[in-house]
Amino acid sequence: MSVTDHSVMPPSRRIILCADDYGLSPGVDTAIRDLLVRGRLSATSVMVVTPTFGRDEAQSLAGLDTGDRRPAIGLHVTLTAPHVPLTPDMRRLYGDQFPPLPLLIMLALLRRLDGAAFAAEIRAQLAAFAVAFGRAPDFVDGHQHVQLLPQVSEAFIDAVGELAPKAWVRQCGRALPPVQRFADPKGLFLDVLSRRFRRLAQARGLPANPAFAGTYDFAAAAAFSALFPRFLVALPDHGLIMCHPGRVDAELARLDPLTTRREEEFAYLASQEFADLLAREGATLA
């Protein structure tokens, strides 16, 4: 290859590709483990409040043979319906399920949440992770990005700082140019919430990923293979991309509206097309 060819090659960077929702259903768990063994993921975050998750699922994940590199295993703090709280105070406030996401967002923005109850629930989920895996999580994030919400974020940062002080936390601010940010309203909302979240994490001495990508309209017609290259745009070294691979089964259909998109994500991440994209972009998995 000539010097000219080298000059146009993309700079190398390591990215974190994290599969969310481990523990949601057997089909999701099997798909995530498959991709981890193939070396197609950097990390996965675990839901500890689901009926599927238990010691067996934890051991299946922790015992994977992934070669020389151990994938990061984190806690996916879950605070929205249809999932069931671990703590009595949360059940007293909301019944047999957490509040639905729209209600949680509204109450958080109005600062009408019971901060002590949410702090106790987050601590209980951290403790459940430690029991299942025999250690604290490598990182902590939130299902449906709940860790970014006012009142929840304070409880989240305090709990992680106390029970998992060596963990890093997920912020969801993107590295895109300002003009491109407005094309994704959900991403823009997460950008705004993440500013405050980063300040809280920094004050507590908790590291966070430098940038975030992976949001899209799950109902959109565009194929995941067409969407994924956009996630790499402007993503810096050790930036994080979230994904949701899985296999559809009855438990997934019962608990979550995101079904066939998970199979599409799995197929793409397992493909040669995905590997070729990373090579073209000078990206490797951290």
N, C-alpha and C positions, 0 to 999 in steps of 0.2 A: 504494500500500500504506500502511496506517495505521501510526502509531507503535506501536500494540499489536502489529501483525504483526511489525514489526522486532524487538520485544523478545523474541520467542520464537524467532527464527532462531538456528540453532546457530552458535557462534563459528567463524571461519575457521581453518583449519589446513592445513599442507602435510605430506603423508605421502610416504614412500618406498615404492613398490611394486616389489619386486625379483623378477624371474623367475630362479630357480635353474636350473642344469644346462645352460647353453648349451655346446654341444660334445658333448653326449651322443649325439645322433643327428641326421641331416638333418631329420627331421620336427619334432623339438624346436626346432632352430635356425631353421627357416623360420617356425614359429609365433611364436617370440619376436621375430624381426625384424619380422614383420607387426604385432604389437602395439606395438612401439617406434615404427614409422612412423605408426601411428594415434594416438600420444600416450597409449596406455593403460598404459604402464609408465614407471617412473622409471629403472630400472636392470636390469642382468642380470649374473650372475656366471658365470664361464667355467671349465669343466673342461679342463685342458690335457693330461691323461693319456689321453684316449680316442682310439680309432682315427679317429673322425670329425674331430677338431679338427686344424687346421693353419693355414698362412698364408692360404689361401683363405677359410676360415671367419672368421678374424680380420679380414681385409680387408672381407668382406661385412658384418660387424658394425660395424667402425669407420667404414665409408664410407656408412652409412645417411643418407638425407636426412630428418631429423626436425624440420626447421624451425629456429626460433631456439634451441631448447633441446637441448643435447647430453646424452644419457642417460649415466649413470655406468656404467662397465664395470669389473667387479671380478674377482678370482681366487677361484674356488671350490675351495679346497684339498681334495684327494680322497685319502683314506687307507684306504678300505675296499674289500673285494671286491665285484664281480668285476674291479675295475680293476687296472691293472698299474703297478707302481712305475717311476719314472724312474731311480732310483739303485741301484747294485750292492749296497750294504749292506742296503737294504730287501729286495731280491730274495734275498740270502743268508739273511736272517732268516725270510722268509715264502714264498719260492718265487716262482712266476710271477704271483701275485696278492697284493694287500694282505690282511690278516686280515679275516674277516667282522666286522661291527659288534659283535655280542654279545661276541666274544672281545676285540676292541679295548677295549670298555668295561670288561670284567672286568680285563684286564691293567693298564689305566690306573688304575682305582680301587685296585688292589693295588700300584701303582707298580712294575710289573714290565716296563715298556717300556724299550727302548734309546733314551734321549733323544737321543743323538748321531745315530743313524740317522734318527730322525724329523725332527730339525733339518735334516739334509742333504737329505732328501726335500722338505721345505717350501721350502727355499732353491732347490732345483732347479726346482720348479714356479713359483716367483716369477721365476726366470731365464727359463724357457720362455715365460711370459707376456710378459716384456719383449722377447724376441726376436720373438715373433709380432706384437706391437702397436707395438713401437718405443718403449715407455715403461712405467713402472711402473703398476700398477692403481690406480684411484681408491679402491678399498676391497678388503678381503680378508675372506672368510668361510670356512665349511667345509661340505663335503658331509656330510649327516647330523649336522651340528653338532659335528664332531670337534674343532673348535678350542677347545671348552669343557672337554675332558677333562684331568684331571691329567697332567702330563708333556708331553702334546701342547700344552697352552696355553702353557707356558713356552717351548717351542721355537717355537711360532707367533708369540708376541709378540716374541721376540728377532729372528726372521727378518724380520718386517714392519718392526720398528723399524730394522733395519740396511739392508734393501733397498728398502723403500717407506715411508720415514718420513713422507711427506705423506698417506698413505692413512688412512682410518678403518677400524675393525674392527667386525664384527657381534657384539654381545652379544644374548642371547636371553631376558633378563628382561622380564616383562610388567608392564603398568601397571594390571592389574585389581585390584579390591578383594579382600582376603584370602579372603572366602567364595567368590568365583567362581574363584579359582585352583585349588581342589581338584576342580573338575569335569573337569579335563584333566590326568591323571597325567603324561603326557609333558611338557606345558608346565610342570608343577610341578617335575619333574626338571631341566628346563632353567633354571628360575628359580634353583634352588639352585646349579647349576654356574656360572651367570652372575655370581653375587656375587663369587666369587674372580676370575673372568676380568676383570671390570671393574676390580678393584683392580690386577691386573697391567698392564692397558692404561694405566690412569691413571699408574701409577708410571713407565711408559716414555714417557709423553707422547703416547699415541695416542688420538685421539677415538673415541667409539663412539656408535651410535644410542641415543637416550634410552629407547626402549621397543621391544618386539617383539611381533608377532602373526603368525598364519598356520598354527599347528599344528592338525591335526585327524586323526581316525582315517580313513585313506584307505579303509578297508573299510566305513565307516559308510554307512547308507542315505540320510542327508540330502544333498540336492543342494547343490552348491557355492554356488549363488545364495542358499540359505538360510543357509549358514555364513558367507559373507563379511561381512554386516552386523555379526556378532559381533566380527570382528577390529577394527572401528572403535571399539568400546566402550572408553572411557577412554584411547584412544591419543592421546598428546600431539603437539604440533607436531614434525615431523621424526621421528616414530615410524616404524618399518619393518614392513611386511607382506611376508612371503615368499609366493611362489606358484610353481606348476610347470606352466605351460601347455605344450602340445605337440600334435603330430600323431603318431599311432601308425604306426610303420614296423617293418621286420624288425630293424633294429639296436636300436631301443628295446626291443622284445620280448626280444631276446637279452640285454640288459644290465641291465634294470631291471623290477621287478614293477609299478611305477606306470605304467599305460598309459592305459586309457580315462578315468581321472580327469583326465589331462592335457588330453584333448580337451574335457572338460566345463569345465575351468577356462578354456581358450582361448575357448570359445564365450561364456561369461559375461563375461569381460573385454572381449571385442569388442562386447558388446551395448549397446543403449541403456539397458537396465535398470541396468547397472553405472554408466554415466554419470549417470543420474538419482539413483542412491543417493549418489554423491559430492556432487552438488549439494544434496540434502536435508540431508546431514551437514555441509555447509560445508567439504568437503575438496577439495583440489586436489593434483595430483601434483608433488612437489618435483623 
